[in-house]
Amino acid sequence: MNPSEVLESFAELPFTVEAELGRLSLTIGEILALEEGTILRTDHPAGSPFPLSVGGAVIASAGAVVVGDLLAMRVESLHKIARSSAETNGTN
């Protein structure tokens, strides 16, 4: 079985995709002072794509869109995914 066939056999296996909208640092005091309605600014510029990751590996960049009353993601670019050495060497 070649690497592509192995991957195809896992095609229905679910994975969690994580979208990182930004990061920020808060002191313990700031965390304890949080209240409902507090706005937290991240380091991520508004309107710029954010990373989509699977298992800690970034696989794409996406933008935020609103679909109905839900926040959704539009894939803007796919990142090259590292291939196994067996696949890149043409061996099984």
N, CA, C and O atoms as CSV, one atom per row, in Angstrom:
chain,resi,resn,atom,element,x,y,z
A,1,MET,N,N,0.857,-1.176,0.000
A,1,MET,CA,C,0.000,0.000,0.000
A,1,MET,C,C,0.906,1.243,0.000
A,1,MET,O,O,1.791,1.360,0.847
A,2,ASN,N,N,0.689,2.164,-0.942
A,2,ASN,CA,C,1.523,3.357,-1.008
A,2,ASN,C,C,1.012,4.417,-0.016
A,2,ASN,O,O,-0.103,4.285,0.487
A,3,PRO,N,N,1.792,5.452,0.272
A,3,PRO,CA,C,1.397,6.460,1.263
A,3,PRO,C,C,0.060,7.132,0.967
A,3,PRO,O,O,-0.691,7.425,1.897
A,4,SER,N,N,-0.255,7.380,-0.288
A,4,SER,CA,C,-1.534,7.997,-0.636
A,4,SER,C,C,-2.700,7.087,-0.272
A,4,SER,O,O,-3.729,7.558,0.213
A,5,GLU,N,N,-2.545,5.789,-0.503
A,5,GLU,CA,C,-3.598,4.836,-0.151
A,5,GLU,C,C,-3.764,4.742,1.361
A,5,GLU,O,O,-4.880,4.589,1.857
A,6,VAL,N,N,-2.665,4.832,2.088
A,6,VAL,CA,C,-2.737,4.812,3.556
A,6,VAL,C,C,-3.527,6.021,4.043
A,6,VAL,O,O,-4.416,5.887,4.883
A,7,LEU,N,N,-3.205,7.198,3.517
A,7,LEU,CA,C,-3.929,8.415,3.905
A,7,LEU,C,C,-5.404,8.317,3.562
A,7,LEU,O,O,-6.248,8.716,4.365
A,8,GLU,N,N,-5.731,7.797,2.394
A,8,GLU,CA,C,-7.130,7.642,1.984
A,8,GLU,C,C,-7.900,6.755,2.957
A,8,GLU,O,O,-9.089,6.983,3.182
A,9,SER,N,N,-7.250,5.753,3.537
A,9,SER,CA,C,-7.943,4.860,4.467
A,9,SER,C,C,-8.353,5.579,5.740
A,9,SER,O,O,-9.205,5.087,6.480
A,10,PHE,N,N,-7.758,6.746,6.010
A,10,PHE,CA,C,-8.102,7.538,7.191
A,10,PHE,C,C,-8.972,8.746,6.850
A,10,PHE,O,O,-9.165,9.616,7.700
A,11,ALA,N,N,-9.497,8.820,5.642
A,11,ALA,CA,C,-10.220,9.998,5.161
A,11,ALA,C,C,-11.409,10.388,6.033
A,11,ALA,O,O,-11.747,11.570,6.091
A,12,GLU,N,N,-12.049,9.456,6.704
A,12,GLU,CA,C,-13.229,9.747,7.518
A,12,GLU,C,C,-12.905,9.967,8.995
A,12,GLU,O,O,-13.810,10.210,9.794
A,13,LEU,N,N,-11.630,9.884,9.368
A,13,LEU,CA,C,-11.217,10.058,10.756
A,13,LEU,C,C,-11.298,11.537,11.134
A,13,LEU,O,O,-10.653,12.362,10.486
A,14,PRO,N,N,-12.074,11.899,12.166
A,14,PRO,CA,C,-12.218,13.311,12.520
A,14,PRO,C,C,-11.003,13.855,13.274
A,14,PRO,O,O,-10.400,13.158,14.090
A,15,PHE,N,N,-10.658,15.107,12.986
A,15,PHE,CA,C,-9.591,15.817,13.680
A,15,PHE,C,C,-10.127,17.174,14.106
A,15,PHE,O,O,-10.990,17.743,13.436
A,16,THR,N,N,-9.626,17.688,15.204
A,16,THR,CA,C,-10.011,19.013,15.657
A,16,THR,C,C,-9.169,20.052,14.929
A,16,THR,O,O,-7.941,19.971,14.910
A,17,VAL,N,N,-9.841,21.026,14.333
A,17,VAL,CA,C,-9.167,22.140,13.674
A,17,VAL,C,C,-9.267,23.326,14.616
A,17,VAL,O,O,-10.359,23.695,15.050
A,18,GLU,N,N,-8.121,23.924,14.931
A,18,GLU,CA,C,-8.084,25.065,15.846
A,18,GLU,C,C,-7.835,26.345,15.061
A,18,GLU,O,O,-6.997,26.383,14.160
A,19,ALA,N,N,-8.576,27.394,15.416
A,19,ALA,CA,C,-8.398,28.706,14.808
A,19,ALA,C,C,-7.907,29.656,15.895
A,19,ALA,O,O,-8.577,29.851,16.908
A,20,GLU,N,N,-6.735,30.245,15.677
A,20,GLU,CA,C,-6.182,31.156,16.677
A,20,GLU,C,C,-6.441,32.593,16.241
A,20,GLU,O,O,-5.845,33.085,15.282
A,21,LEU,N,N,-7.332,33.247,16.957
A,21,LEU,CA,C,-7.720,34.608,16.613
A,21,LEU,C,C,-6.779,35.656,17.183
A,21,LEU,O,O,-6.880,36.827,16.818
A,22,GLY,N,N,-5.882,35.277,18.053
A,22,GLY,CA,C,-4.919,36.208,18.613
A,22,GLY,C,C,-4.523,35.806,20.020
A,22,GLY,O,O,-5.101,34.895,20.613
A,23,ARG,N,N,-3.523,36.504,20.540
A,23,ARG,CA,C,-3.034,36.236,21.892
A,23,ARG,C,C,-2.872,37.548,22.628
A,23,ARG,O,O,-2.728,38.608,22.020
A,24,LEU,N,N,-2.896,37.462,23.925
A,24,LEU,CA,C,-2.627,38.619,24.757
A,24,LEU,C,C,-2.089,38.151,26.095
A,24,LEU,O,O,-2.289,37.005,26.499
A,25,SER,N,N,-1.411,39.049,26.769
A,25,SER,CA,C,-0.882,38.751,28.101
A,25,SER,C,C,-1.610,39.604,29.121
A,25,SER,O,O,-1.789,40.806,28.925
A,26,LEU,N,N,-2.023,38.983,30.199
A,26,LEU,CA,C,-2.673,39.677,31.297
A,26,LEU,C,C,-1.967,39.310,32.592
A,26,LEU,O,O,-1.473,38.193,32.745
A,27,THR,N,N,-1.924,40.244,33.513
A,27,THR,CA,C,-1.406,39.933,34.844
A,27,THR,C,C,-2.493,39.181,35.610
A,27,THR,O,O,-3.657,39.183,35.208
A,28,ILE,N,N,-2.119,38.554,36.690
A,28,ILE,CA,C,-3.102,37.871,37.542
A,28,ILE,C,C,-4.145,38.876,38.014
A,28,ILE,O,O,-5.334,38.561,38.061
A,29,GLY,N,N,-3.715,40.064,38.358
A,29,GLY,CA,C,-4.650,41.102,38.801
A,29,GLY,C,C,-5.658,41.457,37.727
A,29,GLY,O,O,-6.843,41.634,38.013
A,30,GLU,N,N,-5.188,41.562,36.479
A,30,GLU,CA,C,-6.098,41.871,35.372
A,30,GLU,C,C,-7.081,40.725,35.134
A,30,GLU,O,O,-8.249,40.962,34.827
A,31,ILE,N,N,-6.617,39.499,35.271
A,31,ILE,CA,C,-7.501,38.341,35.112
A,31,ILE,C,C,-8.563,38.341,36.208
A,31,ILE,O,O,-9.738,38.100,35.934
A,32,LEU,N,N,-8.155,38.609,37.443
A,32,LEU,CA,C,-9.107,38.630,38.551
A,32,LEU,C,C,-10.109,39.777,38.422
A,32,LEU,O,O,-11.209,39.699,38.969
A,33,ALA,N,N,-9.745,40.829,37.710
A,33,ALA,CA,C,-10.620,41.995,37.547
A,33,ALA,C,C,-11.555,41.879,36.342
A,33,ALA,O,O,-12.364,42.775,36.105
A,34,LEU,N,N,-11.455,40.788,35.578
A,34,LEU,CA,C,-12.316,40.633,34.407
A,34,LEU,C,C,-13.786,40.640,34.816
A,34,LEU,O,O,-14.167,40.077,35.842
A,35,GLU,N,N,-14.592,41.286,33.996
A,35,GLU,CA,C,-16.037,41.328,34.214
A,35,GLU,C,C,-16.733,41.030,32.901
A,35,GLU,O,O,-16.134,41.166,31.834
A,36,GLU,N,N,-17.988,40.626,32.968
A,36,GLU,CA,C,-18.757,40.429,31.750
A,36,GLU,C,C,-18.771,41.735,30.977
A,36,GLU,O,O,-18.973,42.803,31.555
A,37,GLY,N,N,-18.559,41.652,29.691
A,37,GLY,CA,C,-18.546,42.840,28.845
A,37,GLY,C,C,-17.162,43.434,28.638
A,37,GLY,O,O,-16.990,44.331,27.813
A,38,THR,N,N,-16.156,42.934,29.391
A,38,THR,CA,C,-14.791,43.425,29.209
A,38,THR,C,C,-14.314,43.084,27.799
A,38,THR,O,O,-14.497,41.960,27.330
A,39,ILE,N,N,-13.710,44.043,27.136
A,39,ILE,CA,C,-13.156,43.820,25.805
A,39,ILE,C,C,-11.657,43.583,25.954
A,39,ILE,O,O,-10.949,44.386,26.561
A,40,LEU,N,N,-11.186,42.481,25.397
A,40,LEU,CA,C,-9.772,42.127,25.447
A,40,LEU,C,C,-9.183,42.280,24.049
A,40,LEU,O,O,-9.633,41.630,23.105
A,41,ARG,N,N,-8.189,43.131,23.921
A,41,ARG,CA,C,-7.527,43.335,22.635
A,41,ARG,C,C,-6.419,42.310,22.471
A,41,ARG,O,O,-5.627,42.071,23.383
A,42,THR,N,N,-6.381,41.709,21.284
A,42,THR,CA,C,-5.324,40.743,20.989
A,42,THR,C,C,-4.241,41.425,20.160
A,42,THR,O,O,-4.349,42.604,19.820
A,43,ASP,N,N,-3.206,40.670,19.845
A,43,ASP,CA,C,-2.119,41.179,19.015
A,43,ASP,C,C,-2.393,40.982,17.527
A,43,ASP,O,O,-1.531,41.272,16.698
A,44,HIS,N,N,-3.581,40.493,17.182
A,44,HIS,CA,C,-3.899,40.152,15.794
A,44,HIS,C,C,-4.571,41.327,15.093
A,44,HIS,O,O,-5.603,41.809,15.558
A,45,PRO,N,N,-4.002,41.797,13.979
A,45,PRO,CA,C,-4.616,42.915,13.263
A,45,PRO,C,C,-5.994,42.554,12.704
A,45,PRO,O,O,-6.178,41.477,12.137
A,46,ALA,N,N,-6.953,43.455,12.866
A,46,ALA,CA,C,-8.303,43.231,12.345
A,46,ALA,C,C,-8.256,43.063,10.825
A,46,ALA,O,O,-7.562,43.797,10.122
A,47,GLY,N,N,-9.005,42.085,10.344
A,47,GLY,CA,C,-9.095,41.861,8.904
A,47,GLY,C,C,-7.998,41.006,8.303
A,47,GLY,O,O,-8.090,40.627,7.136
A,48,SER,N,N,-6.962,40.690,9.070
A,48,SER,CA,C,-5.892,39.859,8.513
A,48,SER,C,C,-6.183,38.381,8.802
A,48,SER,O,O,-6.856,38.057,9.781
A,49,PRO,N,N,-5.672,37.491,7.946
A,49,PRO,CA,C,-5.941,36.065,8.145
A,49,PRO,C,C,-5.329,35.540,9.440
A,49,PRO,O,O,-4.352,36.090,9.949
A,50,PHE,N,N,-5.914,34.481,9.958
A,50,PHE,CA,C,-5.405,33.832,11.164
A,50,PHE,C,C,-5.107,32.372,10.839
A,50,PHE,O,O,-5.662,31.818,9.890
A,51,PRO,N,N,-4.225,31.746,11.631
A,51,PRO,CA,C,-3.830,30.367,11.328
A,51,PRO,C,C,-4.880,29.333,11.734
A,51,PRO,O,O,-5.553,29.470,12.755
A,52,LEU,N,N,-4.997,28.303,10.910
A,52,LEU,CA,C,-5.784,27.114,11.234
A,52,LEU,C,C,-4.787,25.986,11.459
A,52,LEU,O,O,-3.904,25.759,10.631
A,53,SER,N,N,-4.926,25.279,12.578
A,53,SER,CA,C,-3.987,24.217,12.941
A,53,SER,C,C,-4.705,22.906,13.198
A,53,SER,O,O,-5.858,22.884,13.631
A,54,VAL,N,N,-4.008,21.818,12.926
A,54,VAL,CA,C,-4.462,20.476,13.274
A,54,VAL,C,C,-3.301,19.810,13.995
A,54,VAL,O,O,-2.214,19.675,13.435
A,55,GLY,N,N,-3.526,19.394,15.231
A,55,GLY,CA,C,-2.469,18.749,16.004
A,55,GLY,C,C,-1.253,19.630,16.187
A,55,GLY,O,O,-0.137,19.119,16.283
A,56,GLY,N,N,-1.434,20.941,16.240
A,56,GLY,CA,C,-0.333,21.869,16.438
A,56,GLY,C,C,0.367,22.295,15.158
A,56,GLY,O,O,1.210,23.191,15.193
A,57,ALA,N,N,0.038,21.674,14.021
A,57,ALA,CA,C,0.643,22.028,12.737
A,57,ALA,C,C,-0.275,22.971,11.979
A,57,ALA,O,O,-1.453,22.671,11.784
A,58,VAL,N,N,0.255,24.103,11.554
A,58,VAL,CA,C,-0.542,25.067,10.784
A,58,VAL,C,C,-0.761,24.505,9.387
A,58,VAL,O,O,0.194,24.169,8.687
A,59,ILE,N,N,-2.038,24.406,8.982
A,59,ILE,CA,C,-2.364,23.838,7.675
A,59,ILE,C,C,-2.922,24.870,6.702
A,59,ILE,O,O,-2.932,24.643,5.492
A,60,ALA,N,N,-3.392,26.016,7.231
A,60,ALA,CA,C,-4.012,27.008,6.357
A,60,ALA,C,C,-4.092,28.349,7.057
A,60,ALA,O,O,-3.875,28.459,8.264
A,61,SER,N,N,-4.410,29.373,6.265
A,61,SER,CA,C,-4.748,30.693,6.794
A,61,SER,C,C,-6.198,30.949,6.429
A,61,SER,O,O,-6.649,30.573,5.347
A,62,ALA,N,N,-6.932,31.593,7.340
A,62,ALA,CA,C,-8.356,31.813,7.114
A,62,ALA,C,C,-8.759,33.198,7.583
A,62,ALA,O,O,-8.064,33.838,8.372
A,63,GLY,N,N,-9.891,33.640,7.082
A,63,GLY,CA,C,-10.471,34.898,7.521
A,63,GLY,C,C,-11.795,34.626,8.194
A,63,GLY,O,O,-12.457,33.632,7.896
A,64,ALA,N,N,-12.186,35.502,9.099
A,64,ALA,CA,C,-13.458,35.361,9.804
A,64,ALA,C,C,-14.584,35.934,8.958
A,64,ALA,O,O,-14.459,37.021,8.394
A,65,VAL,N,N,-15.685,35.193,8.874
A,65,VAL,CA,C,-16.893,35.647,8.194
A,65,VAL,C,C,-18.091,35.294,9.065
A,65,VAL,O,O,-18.008,34.406,9.913
A,66,VAL,N,N,-19.187,35.980,8.857
A,66,VAL,CA,C,-20.420,35.689,9.584
A,66,VAL,C,C,-21.374,35.011,8.619
A,66,VAL,O,O,-21.646,35.530,7.536
A,67,VAL,N,N,-21.884,33.843,9.017
A,67,VAL,CA,C,-22.859,33.101,8.234
A,67,VAL,C,C,-24.098,32.954,9.107
A,67,VAL,O,O,-24.102,32.195,10.076
A,68,GLY,N,N,-25.145,33.685,8.755
A,68,GLY,CA,C,-26.337,33.699,9.603
A,68,GLY,C,C,-25.973,34.329,10.937
A,68,GLY,O,O,-25.530,35.477,10.985
A,69,ASP,N,N,-26.156,33.588,12.009
A,69,ASP,CA,C,-25.787,34.097,13.330
A,69,ASP,C,C,-24.559,33.384,13.900
A,69,ASP,O,O,-24.338,33.388,15.111
A,70,LEU,N,N,-23.754,32.769,13.011
A,70,LEU,CA,C,-22.560,32.041,13.442
A,70,LEU,C,C,-21.291,32.670,12.882
A,70,LEU,O,O,-21.287,33.198,11.770
A,71,LEU,N,N,-20.226,32.611,13.653
A,71,LEU,CA,C,-18.911,32.998,13.173
A,71,LEU,C,C,-18.338,31.809,12.417
A,71,LEU,O,O,-18.345,30.685,12.919
A,72,ALA,N,N,-17.842,32.056,11.209
A,72,ALA,CA,C,-17.309,30.983,10.370
A,72,ALA,C,C,-15.928,31.382,9.877
A,72,ALA,O,O,-15.463,32.494,10.126
A,73,MET,N,N,-15.269,30.448,9.166
A,73,MET,CA,C,-13.932,30.687,8.642
A,73,MET,C,C,-13.918,30.436,7.149
A,73,MET,O,O,-14.478,29.449,6.674
A,74,ARG,N,N,-13.273,31.336,6.401
A,74,ARG,CA,C,-13.066,31.147,4.964
A,74,ARG,C,C,-11.582,30.862,4.749
A,74,ARG,O,O,-10.735,31.696,5.068
A,75,VAL,N,N,-11.270,29.689,4.211
A,75,VAL,CA,C,-9.874,29.334,3.958
A,75,VAL,C,C,-9.361,30.236,2.843
A,75,VAL,O,O,-9.920,30.271,1.747
A,76,GLU,N,N,-8.284,30.968,3.141
A,76,GLU,CA,C,-7.709,31.894,2.170
A,76,GLU,C,C,-6.476,31.312,1.486
A,76,GLU,O,O,-6.224,31.593,0.315
A,77,SER,N,N,-5.712,30.506,2.211
A,77,SER,CA,C,-4.559,29.842,1.599
A,77,SER,C,C,-4.247,28.574,2.366
A,77,SER,O,O,-4.378,28.514,3.589
A,78,LEU,N,N,-3.827,27.554,1.617
A,78,LEU,CA,C,-3.410,26.289,2.215
A,78,LEU,C,C,-1.896,26.291,2.320
A,78,LEU,O,O,-1.201,26.770,1.423
A,79,HIS,N,N,-1.391,25.753,3.418
A,79,HIS,CA,C,0.049,25.672,3.631
A,79,HIS,C,C,0.538,24.305,3.180
A,79,HIS,O,O,-0.186,23.313,3.259
A,80,LYS,N,N,1.766,24.269,2.711
A,80,LYS,CA,C,2.355,22.996,2.303
A,80,LYS,C,C,2.481,22.110,3.537
A,80,LYS,O,O,3.031,22.524,4.558
A,81,ILE,N,N,1.971,20.901,3.435
A,81,ILE,CA,C,2.023,19.950,4.549
A,81,ILE,C,C,3.215,19.031,4.321
A,81,ILE,O,O,3.382,18.476,3.235
A,82,ALA,N,N,4.043,18.871,5.351
A,82,ALA,CA,C,5.237,18.030,5.246
A,82,ALA,C,C,4.838,16.602,4.913
A,82,ALA,O,O,3.899,16.051,5.486
A,83,ARG,N,N,5.560,16.024,3.990
A,83,ARG,CA,C,5.318,14.631,3.610
A,83,ARG,C,C,6.292,13.732,4.337
A,83,ARG,O,O,7.373,14.156,4.744
A,84,SER,N,N,5.887,12.478,4.493
A,84,SER,CA,C,6.785,11.519,5.131
A,84,SER,C,C,8.002,11.284,4.245
A,84,SER,O,O,7.929,11.476,3.031
A,85,SER,N,N,9.107,10.875,4.833
A,85,SER,CA,C,10.321,10.615,4.051
A,85,SER,C,C,10.097,9.468,3.063
A,85,SER,O,O,10.697,9.455,1.989
A,86,ALA,N,N,9.246,8.515,3.414
A,86,ALA,CA,C,8.951,7.403,2.496
A,86,ALA,C,C,8.267,7.918,1.252
A,86,ALA,O,O,8.583,7.472,0.149
A,87,GLU,N,N,7.338,8.844,1.397
A,87,GLU,CA,C,6.619,9.356,0.241
A,87,GLU,C,C,7.524,10.213,-0.630
A,87,GLU,O,O,7.479,10.112,-1.856
A,88,THR,N,N,8.350,11.063,-0.006
A,88,THR,CA,C,9.213,11.938,-0.783
A,88,THR,C,C,10.337,11.163,-1.464
A,88,THR,O,O,10.854,11.597,-2.493
A,89,ASN,N,N,10.719,10.013,-0.895
A,89,ASN,CA,C,11.754,9.185,-1.502
A,89,ASN,C,C,11.200,8.182,-2.505
A,89,ASN,O,O,11.960,7.497,-3.189
A,90,GLY,N,N,9.873,8.097,-2.592
A,90,GLY,CA,C,9.238,7.167,-3.522
A,90,GLY,C,C,9.277,5.738,-3.052
A,90,GLY,O,O,9.119,4.828,-3.866
A,91,THR,N,N,9.481,5.499,-1.766
A,91,THR,CA,C,9.495,4.128,-1.250
A,91,THR,C,C,8.222,3.855,-0.490
A,91,THR,O,O,7.517,4.791,-0.113
A,92,ASN,N,N,7.908,2.591,-0.253
A,92,ASN,CA,C,6.696,2.216,0.495
A,92,ASN,C,C,6.991,2.021,1.941
A,92,ASN,O,O,6.091,1.703,2.718
